């Protein structure tokens, strides 16, 4: 977001008018502007960002949908059958004139058959369901962290929009004060109509700019409500940016933390486990199915039992061995693809961590540059130009330009701070941390090996 702090004015005005406008500018602060407004002001500290993330965790429909899918996957694990339902058989026999005597052999047949879970097929199916449940849980956690990152970014954008409005209101008040005094001096002949017209045009442009910035803030607040899973019209406080964050450098501890806890890598790790479980289930599917049964016979004439039979049935996988091998090769290729995706994502995470730390370093340097060098220098120039004008040796245009330079420096400082905290929110996502406060513990984390290192394969 950019504020066009420009000036197109030339003319004369008394030093008393400039001093009055200068006092208005020097006494103004965001705290004073908010005192007359009933809307509460909230600084976006890590604690406050976490509170809004808690609100999002209970309201956002996408997160609730992910949680429902995770619960469904858990229930699916609990629903995997260890034993198949038994089969009940019932029938009858018909004998010819030269056949056996039904009174001796029995003409009613009934029996029960039960498959036996002895060769590991059911265990493999349960392992697949368990791996899928873990994958859904990892996706739910990743979705929450992504939504929390998006929420934090939206909050900082809303705070930057509020800061832009505050600076534009200062600019408008400055121009309005000078224009009002020039209009009062027009009747005395110490000011010209052209000077008044120029200031009135400048004032009209500043008013439109302030209204446009307010509309942009409303849009930014609507985005925050959307991230919270709420109606865009729900009232929110006026957010303010925090102080610049402490520097975070690219180091092995940070990389190892990201490789072990980055949400995408965790999801890919569970998908790799799922693919491995599917390979094992496919391998065991080639084993035969075993079942035991019992069969009884009785005679329908008197209902007495005549005899029984015990059975063991085994299917013979003779004609589909090639199909089984194709199924196993298919699932092994899927496992290899999951492993390669994980290795590629690990490389991408390393690159992303490096990129984010560079953004953090750049944003912090810019924030300190504007706060410690450019802004103090601009304020000194503004005071010097005001003093020269008061003494009758300066130009009003220099005063107005130096005034706009101060406002522009303040906005650029705020923009750099917002960029730094936005990058920190993305770093929290990459490292799989719980919140922004967890970044303070990075220096205490030991470097640990991780299984997410890029995998090398030999032909």
For each residue, the residues with C-beta under 8 A, 3 or more apart:
1: 160 161 164 216 415
2:
3: 164 167 168 209 213 407 408 411
4: 209
5: 171 404 405 407 408 411
6: 404
7: 202 397 400 401 404
8: 198 202
9: 195 198 199 202 396 397 400
10: 195 198 395 396 397
11: 182 191 192 194 195 198 199 396
12: 190 191 195 396
13: 17 18 178 181 182 185 191 396
14: 17 18 181 185 190
15: 18 19 389 390 391 392
16: 19 20
17: 13 14 20 21 177 178 181 182
18: 13 14 15 21 22 178 386 389 390 396 399
19: 15 16 22 23 386 390
20: 16 17 23 24 177 181
21: 17 18 24 25 174 177 178
22: 18 19 25 26 386
23: 19 20 26 27
24: 20 21 27 28 173 174 177
25: 21 22 28 170 173 174 403
26: 22 23
27: 23 24 32
28: 24 25 32 33 170 173
29: 32 33
30: 33 34 41 163 166 240
31: 34 35 41
32: 27 28 29 35
33: 28 29 30 36 37 166 169
34: 30 31 37 39 41 238
35: 31 32
36: 33
37: 33 34 238
38:
39: 34 235 237 238
40: 237 238
41: 30 31 34 237 238 239 240
42: 48 237 238 239 240
43: 48 239 240 241 242
44: 48 49 155 156 159 239 240 241 242 421
45: 48 49 242
46: 49 50 435 436 437
47: 50 51 437
48: 42 43 44 45 51 52
49: 44 45 46 52 53 151 152 155 435 436
50: 46 47 53 54 435 436 437
51: 47 48 54 55
52: 48 49 55 56 151 155 224 228
53: 49 50 56 57 148 151 152 435
54: 50 51 57 58
55: 51 52 58 59 228
56: 52 53 59 60 63 147 148 151 227 228 229
57: 53 54 60 63 144
58: 54 55
59: 55 56 228 229 230
60: 56 57 63 64 147 227 228 229
61: 64 65 229
62: 65 66 143 147 229
63: 56 57 60 66 67 140 143 144 147 229
64: 60 61 67 68
65: 61 62 68 69
66: 62 63 69 70 136 139 140 143 144
67: 63 64 70 71 140
68: 64 65 71 72
69: 65 66 72 73 136 139 140
70: 66 67 73 74 133 136 137 139 140
71: 67 68 74 75
72: 68 69 75 76 136
73: 69 70 76 77 129 132 133 135 136 137
74: 70 71 77 78 133 137
75: 71 72 78 79
76: 72 73 79 80 129 132 133
77: 73 74 80 126 129 130 133
78: 74 75
79: 75 76
80: 76 77 122 125 126 129
81: 84 122
82: 117 122 126
83: 114 115 117 122
84: 81 114 115 117
85:
86: 112 113 114
87: 112 113 114 293
88: 110 111 112
89: 109 110 111 112 113 293 295
90: 109 110 111
91: 108 109 110
92: 107 108 109 300
93: 102 105 106 107 108 109 297
94: 107
95: 99 100 101 102 105 107
96: 99
97:
98:
99: 95 96
100: 95 104 105
101: 95 104 105
102: 93 95 105 106 107 299 300 301
103: 299 301 302
104: 100 101 306
105: 93 95 100 101 102 297 306 307
106: 93 102 109 297 298 299 305 306 307
107: 92 93 94 95 102 297 299 300
108: 91 92 93 297 298 299 300
109: 89 90 91 92 93 106 295 296 297
110: 88 89 90 91 295 296
111: 88 89 90 293 294 295 296 309 311
112: 86 87 88 89 293 294
113: 86 87 89 291 292 293 311 313
114: 83 84 86 87 291 292 293
115: 83 84 289 290 291
116: 290 291 292
117: 82 83 84 121 122 123
118: 290
119: 284 287 288 290
120: 123 124 284 287
121: 117 124 125 281 284 285 287 289
122: 80 81 82 83 117 125 126
123: 117 120 126 127
124: 120 121 127 128 277 280 281 283 284 285
125: 80 121 122 128 129 281
126: 77 80 82 122 123 129 130
127: 123 124 130 131 277 280 281
128: 124 125 131 132 274 277 278 281
129: 73 76 77 80 125 126 132 133
130: 77 126 127 133 134 277
131: 127 128 134 135 270 273 274 276 277
132: 73 76 128 129 135 136 274
133: 70 73 74 76 77 129 130 136 137
134: 130 131 137 138 270 273 274
135: 73 131 132 138 139 267 270 271 273 274
136: 66 69 70 72 73 132 133 139 140
137: 70 73 74 133 134 140 141 270
138: 134 135 141 142 263 266 267 269 270
139: 66 69 70 135 136 142 143 267
140: 63 66 67 69 70 136 137 143 144
141: 137 138 144 145 263 266
142: 138 139 145 146 263 264 266 267
143: 62 63 66 139 140 146 147
144: 57 63 66 140 141 147 148
145: 141 142 148 149 263 428 429 432
146: 142 143 149 150 263 429
147: 56 60 62 63 143 144 150 151 227
148: 53 56 144 145 151 152 425 428 429 435
149: 145 146 152 153 425 426 428 429
150: 146 147 153 154 227
151: 49 52 53 56 147 148 154 155 224 227 228
152: 49 53 148 149 155 156 421 422 425 428 436
153: 149 150 156 157 422 425 426
154: 150 151 157 158 220 223 224 226 227
155: 44 49 52 151 152 158 159 224 239
156: 44 152 153 159 160 239 241 418 421 422 425
157: 153 154 160 161 220 223 418 422
158: 154 155 161 162 217 220 221 223 224 236 239
159: 44 155 156 162 163 239 240 241 418
160: 1 156 157 163 164 241 414 415 418
161: 1 157 158 164 165 213 216 217 220
162: 158 159 165 166 217 238 239 240
163: 30 159 160 166 167 240 241 411 414
164: 1 3 160 161 167 168 213 216 217 411 414
165: 161 162 168 169 210 213 214 217
166: 30 33 162 163 169 170
167: 3 163 164 170 171 407 410 411
168: 3 164 165 171 172 206 209 210 213
169: 33 165 166 172 173 210
170: 25 28 166 167 173 174 407
171: 5 167 168 174 175 206 209 403 404 407
172: 168 169 175 176 203 206 207 209 210
173: 24 25 28 169 170 176 177
174: 21 24 25 170 171 177 178 400 403
175: 171 172 178 179 199 202 203 206
176: 172 173 179 180 203 206
177: 17 20 21 24 173 174 180 181
178: 13 17 18 21 174 175 181 182 199
179: 175 176 182 183 196 199 200 202 203
180: 176 177 183 184
181: 13 14 17 20 177 178 184 185
182: 11 13 17 178 179 185 186 191 195 196 199
183: 179 180 186 191 196
184: 180 181 187
185: 13 14 181 182 188 190 191
186: 182 183 189 191 192 193 196
187: 184
188: 185 191
189: 186
190: 12 14 185
191: 11 12 13 182 183 185 186 188 195 196
192: 11 186 195 196
193: 186 196 197
194: 11 197 198
195: 9 10 11 12 182 191 192 198 199
196: 179 182 183 186 191 192 193 199 200
197: 193 194 200 201
198: 8 9 10 11 194 195 201 202
199: 9 11 175 178 179 182 195 196 202 203
200: 179 196 197 203 204
201: 197 198 204 205
202: 7 8 9 175 179 198 199 205 206
203: 172 175 176 179 199 200 206 207
204: 200 201 207 208
205: 201 202 208 209
206: 168 171 172 175 176 202 203 209 210
207: 172 203 204 210 211
208: 204 205 211 212
209: 3 4 168 171 172 205 206 212 213
210: 165 168 169 172 206 207 213 214
211: 207 208 214 215
212: 208 209 215 216
213: 3 161 164 165 168 209 210 216 217
214: 165 210 211 217 218
215: 211 212 218 219
216: 1 161 164 212 213 219 220
217: 158 161 162 164 165 213 214 220 221
218: 214 215 221 222
219: 215 216 222 223
220: 154 157 158 161 216 217 223 224
221: 158 217 218 224 225 232 236
222: 218 219 225 226 232 233
223: 154 157 158 219 220 226 227
224: 52 151 154 155 158 220 221 227 228 236
225: 221 222 228 230 231 232 233 234 236
226: 154 222 223 229 230 232
227: 56 60 147 150 151 154 223 224
228: 52 55 56 59 60 151 224 225
229: 56 59 60 61 62 63 226
230: 59 225 226 234
231: 225 234
232: 221 222 225 226
233: 222 225
234: 225 230 231
235: 39
236: 158 221 224 225 239
237: 39 40 41 42
238: 34 37 39 40 41 42 162
239: 41 42 43 44 155 156 158 159 162 236
240: 30 41 42 43 44 159 162 163
241: 43 44 156 159 160 163 414 417 418 421
242: 43 44 45 245 417 421
243: 417
244: 364 367 368 371 416 417 420
245: 242 248 360 364 420 421 424
246: 440
247: 360 361 364
248: 245 254 357 360 424 427 439 442
249: 254 357 361
250: 254 255 353 354 357 358
251: 254 255
252: 255 256 447
253: 256 257 442 443 445 446 447
254: 248 249 250 251 257 258 353 357 431 442
255: 250 251 252 258 259 349 350 353
256: 252 253 259 260 447 448 449 450
257: 253 254 260 261 431 432 433 442 445
258: 254 255 261 262 265 349 350 353 430 431 432
259: 255 256 262 265 346 349 350 450 452 453
260: 256 257 265 432 448 450 452
261: 257 258 265 266 431 432 433
262: 258 259 265 266 345 349 429 430 431 432 452
263: 138 141 142 145 146 266 267 429 432
264: 142 267 268 345 349
265: 258 259 260 261 262 268 269 342 345 346 349 452
266: 138 141 142 261 262 263 269 270 432
267: 135 138 139 142 263 264 270 271
268: 264 265 271 272 338 341 342 345
269: 138 265 266 272 273 342 451 452
270: 131 134 135 137 138 266 267 273 274
271: 135 267 268 274 275 338 341
272: 268 269 275 276 335 338 339 342
273: 131 134 135 269 270 276 277
274: 128 131 132 134 135 270 271 277 278 338
275: 271 272 278 279 331 334 335 337 338
276: 131 272 273 279 280 335
277: 124 127 128 130 131 273 274 280 281
278: 128 274 275 281 282 331 334 335
279: 275 276 282 283 328 331 332 334 335
280: 124 127 276 277 283 284
281: 121 124 125 127 128 277 278 284 285
282: 278 279 285 324 327 328 331
283: 124 279 280 286 328
284: 119 120 121 124 280 281 287
285: 121 124 281 282 324 327
286: 283 317 321 324 328
287: 119 120 121 284 317
288: 119 314 315 316 317
289: 115 121 313 314 315
290: 115 116 118 119 312 313 314
291: 113 114 115 116 311 312 313 314
292: 113 114 116 310 311 312 313
293: 87 89 111 112 113 114 310 311 312 313
294: 111 112 308 309 310 311
295: 89 109 110 111 308 309 310 311
296: 109 110 111 305 307 308 309
297: 93 105 106 107 108 109 305 306 307 308
298: 106 108 303 304 305 306
299: 102 103 106 107 108 302 303 304 306
300: 92 102 107 108 303
301: 102 103
302: 103 299
303: 298 299 300
304: 298 299
305: 106 296 297 298 308
306: 104 105 106 297 298 299
307: 105 106 296 297
308: 294 295 296 297 305
309: 111 294 295 296
310: 292 293 294 295
311: 111 113 291 292 293 294 295
312: 290 291 292 293
313: 113 289 290 291 292 293
314: 288 289 290 291
315: 288 289
316: 288
317: 286 287 288 320 321 324
318: 321
319:
320: 317 323 324
321: 286 317 318 324 325
322: 325 326
323: 320 326 327
324: 282 285 286 317 320 321 327 328
325: 321 322 328 329
326: 322 323 329 330
327: 282 285 323 324 330 331
328: 279 282 283 286 324 325 331 332
329: 325 326 332 333
330: 326 327 333 334
331: 275 278 279 282 327 328 334 335
332: 279 328 329 335 336
333: 329 330 336 337
334: 275 278 279 330 331 337 338
335: 272 275 276 278 279 331 332 338 339
336: 332 333 339 340
337: 275 333 334 340 341
338: 268 271 272 274 275 334 335 341 342
339: 272 335 336 342 343 455
340: 336 337 343 344 455
341: 268 271 337 338 344 345
342: 265 268 269 272 338 339 345 346 452 455
343: 339 340 346 347 453 454 455
344: 340 341 347 348 454
345: 262 264 265 268 341 342 348 349
346: 259 265 342 343 349 350 452 453 454
347: 343 344 350 351 454
348: 344 345 351 352
349: 255 258 259 262 264 265 345 346 352 353 430
350: 255 258 259 346 347 353 354
351: 347 348 354 355
352: 348 349 355 356 430
353: 250 254 255 258 349 350 356 357 427 430 431
354: 250 350 351 357 358
355: 351 352 358 359
356: 352 353 359 360 423 426 427 430
357: 248 249 250 254 353 354 360 361 427
358: 250 354 355 361 362
359: 355 356 362 363 419 423
360: 245 247 248 356 357 363 364 420 423 424 427
361: 247 249 357 358 364 365
362: 358 359 365 366
363: 359 360 366 367 416 417 419 420 423
364: 244 245 247 360 361 367 368 416 420
365: 361 362 368 369
366: 362 363 369 370 412 416 419
367: 244 363 364 370 371 413 416 417 420
368: 244 364 365 371 372
369: 365 366 372 373 374
370: 366 367 373 374 375 409 410 412 413 416
371: 244 367 368 375 413
372: 368 369 375 376
373: 369 370 376 377
374: 369 370 377 378 409 412
375: 370 371 372 378 379 406 409 410 413
376: 372 373 379 380
377: 373 374 380 381
378: 374 375 381 382 402 405 406 409
379: 375 376 382 383 406
380: 376 377 383 384
381: 377 378 384 385 402 405
382: 378 379 385 386 399 402 403 405 406
383: 379 380 386 387
384: 380 381 387 388
385: 381 382 388 389 394 395 398 399 402
386: 18 19 22 382 383 389 390 394 399 402
387: 383 384 390 391 394
388: 384 385 391 393 394 398
389: 15 18 385 386 392 393 394 395 396 398 399
390: 15 18 19 386 387 394
391: 15 387 388 394
392: 15 389
393: 388 389
394: 385 386 387 388 389 390 391 398 399
395: 10 385 389 398 399
396: 9 10 11 12 13 18 389 399 400
397: 7 9 10 400 401
398: 385 388 389 394 395 401 402
399: 18 382 385 386 389 394 395 396 402 403
400: 7 9 174 396 397 403 404
401: 7 397 398 404 405
402: 378 381 382 385 386 398 399 405 406
403: 25 171 174 382 399 400 406 407
404: 5 6 7 171 400 401 407 408
405: 5 378 381 382 401 402 408 409
406: 375 378 379 382 402 403 409 410
407: 3 5 167 170 171 403 404 410 411
408: 3 5 404 405 411 412
409: 370 374 375 378 405 406 412 413
410: 167 370 375 406 407 413 414
411: 3 5 163 164 167 407 408 414 415
412: 366 370 374 408 409 415 416
413: 367 370 371 375 409 410 416 417
414: 160 163 164 241 410 411 417 418
415: 1 160 411 412 418 419
416: 244 363 364 366 367 370 412 413 419 420
417: 241 242 243 244 363 367 413 414 420 421
418: 156 157 159 160 241 414 415 421 422
419: 359 363 366 415 416 422 423
420: 244 245 360 363 364 367 416 417 423 424
421: 44 152 156 241 242 245 417 418 424 425 436
422: 152 153 156 157 418 419 425 426
423: 356 359 360 363 419 420 426 427
424: 245 248 360 420 421 427 428 436 439
425: 148 149 152 153 156 421 422 428 429 436
426: 149 153 356 422 423 429 430
427: 248 353 356 357 360 423 424 430 431 439
428: 145 148 149 152 424 425 431 433 435 436 438 439
429: 145 146 148 149 262 263 425 426 432
430: 258 262 349 352 353 356 426 427
431: 254 257 258 261 262 353 427 428 438 439 442
432: 145 257 258 260 261 262 263 266 429
433: 257 261 428 438 439
434: 437 438
435: 46 49 50 53 148 428 438
436: 46 49 50 152 421 424 425 428 439
437: 46 47 50 434 440
438: 428 431 433 434 435 441 442
439: 248 424 427 428 431 433 436 442
440: 246 437
441: 438 444 445
442: 248 253 254 257 431 438 439 445
443: 253
444: 441
445: 253 257 441 442
446: 253
447: 252 253 256
448: 256 260
449: 256
450: 256 259 260 453
451: 269
452: 259 260 262 265 269 342 346
453: 259 343 346 450
454: 343 344 346 347
455: 339 340 342 343
456:
457:
458:
459:
